[in-house]
Amino acid sequence: MNIIPIDRQAQIIGALVEGNSIRSTQRMTSTHRDTIMRLMVSVGERCESIMDEQMRNLSCRHIQVDEIWTYVQKNKDI
């Protein structure tokens, strides 16, 4: 199995975080879409484990999720 260099991984994740689609990220980085999707799942799972380990017993009084709600609302009808 080939391993993507860390700088290309950062470029791919950076493009996705900035709102680029998988196909546009594919064109920008010359990386196959399946590879991009596997990387995205892998990074998401690692983020989930970090959040599960680190974010415990928080005493949050207010949680602001307006940006994610806008994203969900926008993509709800797709």
A tleap script that builds the chain and sets N, CA, C and O, in Angstrom:
source leaprc.protein.ff14SB
mol = sequence {
  NMET ASN ILE ILE PRO ILE ASP ARG GLN ALA
  GLN ILE ILE GLY ALA LEU VAL GLU GLY ASN
  SER ILE ARG SER THR GLN ARG MET THR SER
  THR HIE ARG ASP THR ILE MET ARG LEU MET
  VAL SER VAL GLY GLU ARG CYS GLU SER ILE
  MET ASP GLU GLN MET ARG ASN LEU SER CYS
  ARG HIE ILE GLN VAL ASP GLU ILE TRP THR
  TYR VAL GLN LYS ASN LYS ASP CILE
}
set mol.1.N position { 0.842 -1.182 0.000 }
set mol.1.CA position { 0.000 0.000 0.000 }
set mol.1.C position { 0.889 1.248 0.000 }
set mol.1.O position { 1.861 1.327 0.750 }
set mol.2.N position { 0.549 2.202 -0.835 }
set mol.2.CA position { 1.286 3.459 -0.886 }
set mol.2.C position { 0.818 4.380 0.230 }
set mol.2.O position { -0.360 4.401 0.588 }
set mol.3.N position { 1.751 5.130 0.765 }
set mol.3.CA position { 1.412 6.106 1.799 }
set mol.3.C position { 1.621 7.501 1.226 }
set mol.3.O position { 2.671 7.801 0.659 }
set mol.4.N position { 0.616 8.341 1.378 }
set mol.4.CA position { 0.684 9.713 0.864 }
set mol.4.C position { 1.640 10.511 1.743 }
set mol.4.O position { 1.571 10.428 2.969 }
set mol.5.N position { 2.527 11.281 1.128 }
set mol.5.CA position { 3.417 12.137 1.931 }
set mol.5.C position { 2.604 13.099 2.806 }
set mol.5.O position { 1.532 13.559 2.413 }
set mol.6.N position { 3.130 13.389 3.982 }
set mol.6.CA position { 2.410 14.203 4.968 }
set mol.6.C position { 2.069 15.586 4.423 }
set mol.6.O position { 1.023 16.136 4.770 }
set mol.7.N position { 2.925 16.161 3.578 }
set mol.7.CA position { 2.618 17.480 3.032 }
set mol.7.C position { 1.434 17.424 2.076 }
set mol.7.O position { 0.643 18.366 2.025 }
set mol.8.N position { 1.295 16.339 1.316 }
set mol.8.CA position { 0.134 16.200 0.438 }
set mol.8.C position { -1.120 15.931 1.265 }
set mol.8.O position { -2.194 16.432 0.934 }
set mol.9.N position { -0.997 15.146 2.337 }
set mol.9.CA position { -2.141 14.914 3.218 }
set mol.9.C position { -2.651 16.245 3.774 }
set mol.9.O position { -3.855 16.496 3.804 }
set mol.10.N position { -1.726 17.085 4.211 }
set mol.10.CA position { -2.104 18.401 4.744 }
set mol.10.C position { -2.765 19.250 3.669 }
set mol.10.O position { -3.729 19.964 3.944 }
set mol.11.N position { -2.251 19.176 2.449 }
set mol.11.CA position { -2.832 19.941 1.337 }
set mol.11.C position { -4.262 19.467 1.060 }
set mol.11.O position { -5.159 20.281 0.845 }
set mol.12.N position { -4.466 18.159 1.065 }
set mol.12.CA position { -5.795 17.594 0.800 }
set mol.12.C position { -6.781 17.999 1.893 }
set mol.12.O position { -7.866 18.499 1.596 }
set mol.13.N position { -6.409 17.785 3.153 }
set mol.13.CA position { -7.303 18.129 4.267 }
set mol.13.C position { -7.557 19.633 4.289 }
set mol.13.O position { -8.679 20.066 4.551 }
set mol.14.N position { -6.527 20.433 4.018 }
set mol.14.CA position { -6.696 21.882 3.966 }
set mol.14.C position { -7.705 22.301 2.917 }
set mol.14.O position { -8.538 23.174 3.158 }
set mol.15.N position { -7.628 21.670 1.742 }
set mol.15.CA position { -8.568 21.998 0.665 }
set mol.15.C position { -9.995 21.627 1.060 }
set mol.15.O position { -10.932 22.381 0.797 }
set mol.16.N position { -10.157 20.463 1.691 }
set mol.16.CA position { -11.496 20.039 2.109 }
set mol.16.C position { -12.058 20.947 3.196 }
set mol.16.O position { -13.239 21.294 3.175 }
set mol.17.N position { -11.217 21.327 4.137 }
set mol.17.CA position { -11.649 22.211 5.225 }
set mol.17.C position { -12.072 23.571 4.677 }
set mol.17.O position { -12.992 24.194 5.205 }
set mol.18.N position { -11.411 24.028 3.631 }
set mol.18.CA position { -11.753 25.322 3.028 }
set mol.18.C position { -13.030 25.260 2.190 }
set mol.18.O position { -13.483 26.279 1.670 }
set mol.19.N position { -13.607 24.072 2.060 }
set mol.19.CA position { -14.888 23.962 1.370 }
set mol.19.C position { -14.803 23.439 -0.044 }
set mol.19.O position { -15.814 23.408 -0.746 }
set mol.20.N position { -13.626 23.025 -0.486 }
set mol.20.CA position { -13.511 22.453 -1.825 }
set mol.20.C position { -14.166 21.083 -1.860 }
set mol.20.O position { -14.175 20.363 -0.861 }
set mol.21.N position { -14.709 20.731 -3.002 }
set mol.21.CA position { -15.316 19.415 -3.154 }
set mol.21.C position { -14.226 18.362 -3.295 }
set mol.21.O position { -13.055 18.684 -3.495 }
set mol.22.N position { -14.622 17.114 -3.191 }
set mol.22.CA position { -13.661 16.023 -3.343 }
set mol.22.C position { -13.098 16.030 -4.756 }
set mol.22.O position { -11.897 15.830 -4.942 }
set mol.23.N position { -13.934 16.253 -5.738 }
set mol.23.CA position { -13.441 16.254 -7.124 }
set mol.23.C position { -12.514 17.434 -7.416 }
set mol.23.O position { -11.527 17.276 -8.134 }
set mol.24.N position { -12.814 18.606 -6.873 }
set mol.24.CA position { -11.899 19.723 -7.103 }
set mol.24.C position { -10.592 19.498 -6.357 }
set mol.24.O position { -9.529 19.876 -6.849 }
set mol.25.N position { -10.653 18.892 -5.183 }
set mol.25.CA position { -9.438 18.546 -4.447 }
set mol.25.C position { -8.640 17.510 -5.234 }
set mol.25.O position { -7.410 17.552 -5.256 }
set mol.26.N position { -9.335 16.596 -5.869 }
set mol.26.CA position { -8.687 15.597 -6.713 }
set mol.26.C position { -7.900 16.278 -7.839 }
set mol.26.O position { -6.750 15.928 -8.102 }
set mol.27.N position { -8.521 17.232 -8.485 }
set mol.27.CA position { -7.841 17.945 -9.579 }
set mol.27.C position { -6.671 18.781 -9.065 }
set mol.27.O position { -5.613 18.826 -9.692 }
set mol.28.N position { -6.863 19.440 -7.929 }
set mol.28.CA position { -5.823 20.327 -7.390 }
set mol.28.C position { -4.592 19.560 -6.909 }
set mol.28.O position { -3.469 20.053 -7.020 }
set mol.29.N position { -4.800 18.353 -6.374 }
set mol.29.CA position { -3.698 17.629 -5.748 }
set mol.29.C position { -3.227 16.421 -6.550 }
set mol.29.O position { -2.272 15.749 -6.158 }
set mol.30.N position { -3.887 16.142 -7.664 }
set mol.30.CA position { -3.559 14.959 -8.480 }
set mol.30.C position { -3.608 13.676 -7.641 }
set mol.30.O position { -2.730 12.818 -7.729 }
set mol.31.N position { -4.654 13.578 -6.832 }
set mol.31.CA position { -4.849 12.429 -5.955 }
set mol.31.C position { -6.224 11.829 -6.251 }
set mol.31.O position { -7.203 12.563 -6.380 }
set mol.32.N position { -6.304 10.519 -6.358 }
set mol.32.CA position { -7.562 9.856 -6.686 }
set mol.32.C position { -8.608 10.119 -5.604 }
set mol.32.O position { -8.279 10.216 -4.422 }
set mol.33.N position { -9.865 10.233 -6.018 }
set mol.33.CA position { -10.945 10.580 -5.081 }
set mol.33.C position { -11.123 9.525 -3.994 }
set mol.33.O position { -11.452 9.871 -2.859 }
set mol.34.N position { -10.916 8.249 -4.308 }
set mol.34.CA position { -11.034 7.211 -3.282 }
set mol.34.C position { -9.963 7.381 -2.200 }
set mol.34.O position { -10.217 7.148 -1.019 }
set mol.35.N position { -8.773 7.788 -2.617 }
set mol.35.CA position { -7.693 8.041 -1.668 }
set mol.35.C position { -8.049 9.218 -0.778 }
set mol.35.O position { -7.813 9.185 0.430 }
set mol.36.N position { -8.620 10.263 -1.376 }
set mol.36.CA position { -9.040 11.447 -0.619 }
set mol.36.C position { -10.113 11.059 0.395 }
set mol.36.O position { -10.074 11.496 1.545 }
set mol.37.N position { -11.059 10.246 -0.031 }
set mol.37.CA position { -12.132 9.844 0.876 }
set mol.37.C position { -11.610 8.967 2.006 }
set mol.37.O position { -12.058 9.111 3.143 }
set mol.38.N position { -10.669 8.057 1.725 }
set mol.38.CA position { -10.078 7.237 2.788 }
set mol.38.C position { -9.324 8.108 3.787 }
set mol.38.O position { -9.410 7.896 4.997 }
set mol.39.N position { -8.579 9.096 3.269 }
set mol.39.CA position { -7.857 10.015 4.146 }
set mol.39.C position { -8.835 10.802 5.011 }
set mol.39.O position { -8.606 10.988 6.206 }
set mol.40.N position { -9.923 11.262 4.405 }
set mol.40.CA position { -10.923 12.039 5.128 }
set mol.40.C position { -11.533 11.204 6.265 }
set mol.40.O position { -11.709 11.710 7.373 }
set mol.41.N position { -11.849 9.961 6.005 }
set mol.41.CA position { -12.410 9.078 7.035 }
set mol.41.C position { -11.385 8.839 8.137 }
set mol.41.O position { -11.722 8.871 9.320 }
set mol.42.N position { -10.137 8.600 7.751 }
set mol.42.CA position { -9.078 8.355 8.725 }
set mol.42.C position { -8.867 9.562 9.643 }
set mol.42.O position { -8.762 9.405 10.860 }
set mol.43.N position { -8.807 10.744 9.073 }
set mol.43.CA position { -8.624 11.965 9.862 }
set mol.43.C position { -9.838 12.196 10.758 }
set mol.43.O position { -9.689 12.589 11.915 }
set mol.44.N position { -11.026 11.957 10.237 }
set mol.44.CA position { -12.242 12.111 11.040 }
set mol.44.C position { -12.269 11.172 12.234 }
set mol.44.O position { -12.671 11.560 13.331 }
set mol.45.N position { -11.839 9.932 12.015 }
set mol.45.CA position { -11.803 8.971 13.120 }
set mol.45.C position { -10.783 9.385 14.176 }
set mol.45.O position { -11.030 9.235 15.373 }
set mol.46.N position { -9.639 9.906 13.735 }
set mol.46.CA position { -8.634 10.367 14.692 }
set mol.46.C position { -9.140 11.580 15.463 }
set mol.46.O position { -8.904 11.692 16.666 }
set mol.47.N position { -9.831 12.484 14.783 }
set mol.47.CA position { -10.416 13.646 15.473 }
set mol.47.C position { -11.451 13.198 16.499 }
set mol.47.O position { -11.516 13.731 17.607 }
set mol.48.N position { -12.252 12.220 16.120 }
set mol.48.CA position { -13.259 11.697 17.044 }
set mol.48.C position { -12.607 11.116 18.294 }
set mol.48.O position { -13.079 11.346 19.407 }
set mol.49.N position { -11.526 10.367 18.111 }
set mol.49.CA position { -10.879 9.763 19.282 }
set mol.49.C position { -10.247 10.828 20.182 }
set mol.49.O position { -10.278 10.707 21.406 }
set mol.50.N position { -9.674 11.870 19.572 }
set mol.50.CA position { -9.112 12.967 20.370 }
set mol.50.C position { -10.213 13.654 21.165 }
set mol.50.O position { -10.042 13.933 22.352 }
set mol.51.N position { -11.339 13.927 20.519 }
set mol.51.CA position { -12.442 14.581 21.219 }
set mol.51.C position { -12.982 13.693 22.338 }
set mol.51.O position { -13.300 14.183 23.422 }
set mol.52.N position { -13.087 12.386 22.078 }
set mol.52.CA position { -13.577 11.470 23.107 }
set mol.52.C position { -12.639 11.416 24.304 }
set mol.52.O position { -13.088 11.308 25.445 }
set mol.53.N position { -11.331 11.492 24.045 }
set mol.53.CA position { -10.354 11.419 25.132 }
set mol.53.C position { -10.224 12.741 25.887 }
set mol.53.O position { -10.122 12.744 27.114 }
set mol.54.N position { -10.227 13.853 25.171 }
set mol.54.CA position { -9.881 15.144 25.760 }
set mol.54.C position { -11.077 15.951 26.251 }
set mol.54.O position { -10.957 16.695 27.225 }
set mol.55.N position { -12.203 15.820 25.612 }
set mol.55.CA position { -13.342 16.676 25.948 }
set mol.55.C position { -14.288 15.939 26.884 }
set mol.55.O position { -15.300 15.383 26.458 }
set mol.56.N position { -13.938 15.946 28.169 }
set mol.56.CA position { -14.710 15.258 29.198 }
set mol.56.C position { -15.105 16.235 30.289 }
set mol.56.O position { -14.360 17.159 30.615 }
set mol.57.N position { -16.276 16.022 30.843 }
set mol.57.CA position { -16.747 16.787 32.001 }
set mol.57.C position { -16.656 18.297 31.802 }
set mol.57.O position { -16.211 19.021 32.692 }
set mol.58.N position { -17.071 18.757 30.652 }
set mol.58.CA position { -17.060 20.188 30.372 }
set mol.58.C position { -18.313 20.826 30.969 }
set mol.58.O position { -19.409 20.273 30.877 }
set mol.59.N position { -18.140 21.965 31.565 }
set mol.59.CA position { -19.296 22.668 32.120 }
set mol.59.C position { -19.650 23.830 31.181 }
set mol.59.O position { -19.421 24.999 31.490 }
set mol.60.N position { -20.199 23.473 30.062 }
set mol.60.CA position { -20.557 24.478 29.054 }
set mol.60.C position { -21.927 25.059 29.372 }
set mol.60.O position { -22.893 24.328 29.594 }
set mol.61.N position { -21.992 26.359 29.391 }
set mol.61.CA position { -23.276 27.019 29.618 }
set mol.61.C position { -23.923 27.376 28.289 }
set mol.61.O position { -25.148 27.358 28.163 }
set mol.62.N position { -23.100 27.700 27.297 }
set mol.62.CA position { -23.601 28.064 25.966 }
set mol.62.C position { -22.743 27.372 24.917 }
set mol.62.O position { -21.519 27.324 25.034 }
set mol.63.N position { -23.390 26.845 23.904 }
set mol.63.CA position { -22.671 26.237 22.791 }
set mol.63.C position { -23.159 26.906 21.523 }
set mol.63.O position { -24.357 26.923 21.241 }
set mol.64.N position { -22.226 27.460 20.756 }
set mol.64.CA position { -22.586 28.160 19.531 }
set mol.64.C position { -22.267 27.266 18.343 }
set mol.64.O position { -21.111 26.903 18.124 }
set mol.65.N position { -23.286 26.913 17.581 }
set mol.65.CA position { -23.114 26.015 16.443 }
set mol.65.C position { -23.730 26.609 15.173 }
set mol.65.O position { -24.195 25.869 14.306 }
set mol.66.N position { -23.734 27.912 15.063 }
set mol.66.CA position { -24.403 28.543 13.936 }
set mol.66.C position { -23.772 28.191 12.595 }
set mol.66.O position { -24.494 28.004 11.615 }
set mol.67.N position { -22.449 28.096 12.521 }
set mol.67.CA position { -21.818 27.797 11.239 }
set mol.67.C position { -22.123 26.380 10.794 }
set mol.67.O position { -22.421 26.165 9.619 }
set mol.68.N position { -22.060 25.414 11.681 }
set mol.68.CA position { -22.368 24.047 11.301 }
set mol.68.C position { -23.851 23.919 10.960 }
set mol.68.O position { -24.215 23.160 10.063 }
set mol.69.N position { -24.707 24.654 11.666 }
set mol.69.CA position { -26.131 24.598 11.350 }
set mol.69.C position { -26.374 25.157 9.956 }
set mol.69.O position { -27.191 24.616 9.211 }
set mol.70.N position { -25.690 26.215 9.596 }
set mol.70.CA position { -25.826 26.769 8.250 }
set mol.70.C position { -25.409 25.732 7.222 }
set mol.70.O position { -26.073 25.571 6.198 }
set mol.71.N position { -24.315 25.026 7.483 }
set mol.71.CA position { -23.842 23.990 6.568 }
set mol.71.C position { -24.871 22.871 6.448 }
set mol.71.O position { -25.185 22.435 5.341 }
set mol.72.N position { -25.397 22.405 7.573 }
set mol.72.CA position { -26.370 21.319 7.559 }
set mol.72.C position { -27.640 21.770 6.853 }
set mol.72.O position { -28.175 21.045 6.015 }
set mol.73.N position { -28.126 22.959 7.185 }
set mol.73.CA position { -29.339 23.475 6.571 }
set mol.73.C position { -29.145 23.627 5.069 }
set mol.73.O position { -30.042 23.299 4.292 }
set mol.74.N position { -28.000 24.115 4.659 }
set mol.74.CA position { -27.696 24.332 3.236 }
set mol.74.C position { -27.674 23.017 2.482 }
set mol.74.O position { -28.150 22.952 1.348 }
set mol.75.N position { -27.128 21.958 3.090 }
set mol.75.CA position { -26.948 20.694 2.398 }
set mol.75.C position { -28.075 19.698 2.661 }
set mol.75.O position { -28.021 18.565 2.182 }
set mol.76.N position { -29.073 20.100 3.401 }
set mol.76.CA position { -30.186 19.235 3.746 }
set mol.76.C position { -30.989 18.809 2.511 }
set mol.76.O position { -31.492 17.687 2.450 }
set mol.77.N position { -31.104 19.697 1.542 }
set mol.77.CA position { -31.960 19.446 0.395 }
set mol.77.C position { -31.231 18.771 -0.774 }
set mol.77.O position { -31.811 18.575 -1.842 }
set mol.78.N position { -29.986 18.425 -0.570 }
set mol.78.CA position { -29.222 17.817 -1.673 }
set mol.78.C position { -29.646 16.392 -1.868 }
set mol.78.O position { -29.122 15.707 -2.747 }
savepdb mol mol.pdb
quit
